[in-house]
Amino acid sequence: MSTYIDTMHPERHDPYEDIPRDVRDFLNYLGAILNRSPRTVNAYYIDLRLFFKFLLRERGLAPSNCAFEDIDIRSVDTAAIGSVTQSEIYEYLYFLKNERHNEPAARARKLTSIKSFYRFMTVKSNRLLDDPAKDISVPSLKKALPKYLSLEESIDLLKNIQSDFYERDFCILTLFLNCGMRLSELVAIDLKDFQEDTIRIVGKGNKERLVYLNAACMDALKHYRAARAALGNLRDPQALFVSKKTGRRLSARRVQQIVDHCLQTAGLAGKGYSPHKLRHTAATLMYRHGNVDMLELKEILGHAHVSTTEIYTHINTEKLRKAAKSTPLSRISYIQPQDPQAVSEQPAEDESEQD
């Protein structure tokens, strides 16, 4: 199923021609007015396309012999979009859970896409009077603690790289573990993005930030750039990370494969680690060992809101352990009970009392 994103150039996509005009206008609004990234716009496209396929099937407007994924939704017009009821949206959420087996987070995201679309249709473009999704609450989700490598595992990972382009792969892992950048940010880095000890990173929503490079990153980049310069087949001369075989910019998928291979050779496979978990690792190590506060970490990671960053305050178990030990009562050892006769003379405990 095509999602129209060019994996080599994620900033590009083909025209969205298999969806209703209103949905296409909404996607253009997201990209051109709200400046959402192509990946974000594409996620809305996928979510809304699924919703309207479901709608046509439920209303009996799709051919009976047509597979669900092949349902053509281009005929859905503004009147049909405006006739959607709250009940149909609830049916869709039930479908996501029971037929698509979507987890709560995925269902919440798909509902958010519908709510944003209908807000555009009623408030921004005034094409509809009523919003069937406005009173449907997005369920609050329990924030899971981020999974990350320990300091010892991070060092093992860097010490056990086996690769036919060692300098490049060592540099990739070093940047992930030290800078906390996203996978999409890393593969998009160009040589022109460097200035002294900083990299200009383009993150979500095309927001730019400067990432400062420590000594480990600078050293890894020096060795990799020397090896890169020796390649005789550079096809993307501006791309930082390139294929040794083709000389072209590495795709996100290829970097995932590189990370997976390095995790395997370090004996860390099968633990759920991934490039994004290396980002969590960088943030965790900065917070636990670098005395970095939340506002600083927010800027480093490129989070829009500090509430996103605050999850890292829940994983500093060492600080919690020290806090528990800091109370003066922690030095009071087990006290033997009083003489049994003295204890028996105490008034009986009233079981009806509440603490």
C-alpha positions, 0 to 999 in steps of 0.5 A: 500500500503506497503512502506516497513518501519517497524513502530517499527524500522524505520531504517529497511526496506525490499528489494525493489523488486517491482521496476526496477533494476536501481531505486533500485540501486539509492536507494542503492546509497542514503542510502549507499553513501549519507547516507540518512535516511531510511525514506528519501530513502523510500520517493524516492521509493514511488515517483519513483514507482508512476512515472513509473506506470504513464509512463506505463499507458500513453504508453499503456503498462499496462493491460487495466483491471489493477488498477493503483496501481497494475501496475507492473513496474519491466519490465522497463529497462534502455532503457525505462528509457532513452526514457522518454521525457521532455513532459512526465514529464510535463504530469506527473506533470499535472496528479499529480495536476488533478488526484492525487490532489497534492498540489504544495509542493508535486508536487515539491518534486516528481519532485525533486525525478525524477531530482535526479534519472536522475542525478544519471543515467547520472552523477553518474552511466553514464548509460544514456547520456541525462537527460530529467528532467534537464531543468525542474525547480522546482517551488519556493514555498511560505514559510508558517509561522509555526503553533505553540502554544502560551506560554499560550496554552503550559502551558495549555497543560501541566496542563491538561494531562489525562492519565493512564501513566501520568509520561510518557506522561508528559515527552513526551510533556515536551521534545517536547515543550522544546527541539524541537525534531522531532517525529522520533527522540523522539521515537528512544531515548534509555537510553544509549543516555543520559549523564549528562544533554544531549541527543544524538539525531540521526536526518535526514541523520543519523546526530547526535547532542547533545540536552541539557536538562533544569531543566523542562526536567530533572525533568520530566525525573526523575519522568518518569524513576522512573515510568518506572522502576516500570513496570514489563513487559519491553520488550525493556529495552533500549527504553526510551518511552515504552508502559505500556501495552506491555513494548515495544518501543512506535511507532511514531503513538502511540505518535501521538495518545498520543499528540492528546489526550492531546491536546483534554483534554486541549481544543486545539483539532481542531486547527491543532496542532500535534507533529511537531507543538510542535517542531515549538512551542519549536523553537518559544518560544526559539526565542521569549523569550530566545534571541536565535540567528539563528545559535544556533537555527539551531544547536538545531533543527538539521537543515542542513542550516540556511535558514531553521531556518530563518522562525522563524525570521518572527514570532516574532511579539512582536519584530516587534511591539516594533520596530514599537513603537521605532521610535520617530515619534510614539509619534506624535498624530493626527494633526488637519488640518490648517485653511481651507482658508489657505489650499485652497491657496495651489497649486492643487495636480498634479495627474500625479505625481508618488510617 
